[in-house]
Amino acid sequence: MPITIANIKHRLDERLGDNLTVVAQAGRKKITRRHGILKETYPAVFVVDLDPATNAFKRVSYTYTDLLTKSIEINFDDGTANTNKTTC
């Protein structure tokens, strides 16, 4: 079964409030890792509240398309990896 944006949103809805790490491509040969809590999901984006000890700002949002196109990767702290895999 192919992964759709609706599937990704549904999986994230089930994980609201969970701790996670977002690994994002920040440019050529550069990645950023951000630790936080999955706070909210909206029809087109989801919001992560960041850990204030390690980040300069409070929140960051990503689109479900970022996950679908593998521009970002999400790893939940319980060991569950990337929500764009069918096993999550």
MOVENWO-V258037 format. One record per residue. N is the residue number from 1. RES is the residue in one small letter. BURIAL is + if it has 9 or more other ideal C-beta (glycine too) atoms within 8 Angstrom, else -. D_CENTER is the distance of its C-alpha to the mean C-alpha in whole Angstrom. Layout:
N_RES_BURIAL_D_CENTER, N_RES_BURIAL_D_CENTER
//
This chain:
1_m_-_21, 2_p_-_19, 3_i_-_15, 4_t_-_15, 5_i_-_13, 6_a_-_15, 7_n_-_14, 8_i_+_10, 9_k_+_10, 10_h_-_13, 11_r_+_11, 12_l_+_8, 13_d_-_11, 14_e_-_13, 15_r_+_10, 16_l_+_11, 17_g_-_12, 18_d_+_11, 19_n_-_10, 20_l_+_7, 21_t_+_7, 22_v_+_5, 23_v_+_8, 24_a_+_9, 25_q_-_12, 26_a_-_15, 27_g_-_18, 28_r_-_20, 29_k_-_20, 30_k_-_18, 31_i_-_14, 32_t_-_12, 33_r_-_11, 34_r_+_10, 35_h_+_10, 36_g_+_10, 37_i_+_9, 38_l_+_7, 39_k_+_11, 40_e_-_11, 41_t_+_10, 42_y_-_13, 43_p_-_15, 44_a_-_13, 45_v_+_10, 46_f_+_8, 47_v_+_8, 48_v_+_7, 49_d_-_11, 50_l_+_12, 51_d_-_14, 52_p_-_17, 53_a_-_19, 54_t_-_17, 55_n_+_16, 56_a_-_18, 57_f_-_16, 58_k_-_15, 59_r_+_12, 60_v_+_10, 61_s_-_9, 62_y_+_7, 63_t_-_9, 64_y_+_8, 65_t_-_11, 66_d_+_9, 67_l_+_7, 68_l_+_11, 69_t_-_12, 70_k_-_11, 71_s_-_10, 72_i_+_7, 73_e_+_6, 74_i_+_4, 75_n_+_8, 76_f_+_9, 77_d_-_12, 78_d_-_14, 79_g_-_14, 80_t_-_12, 81_a_+_10, 82_n_+_8, 83_t_+_8, 84_n_-_10, 85_k_-_13, 86_t_-_15, 87_t_-_16, 88_c_-_13
//
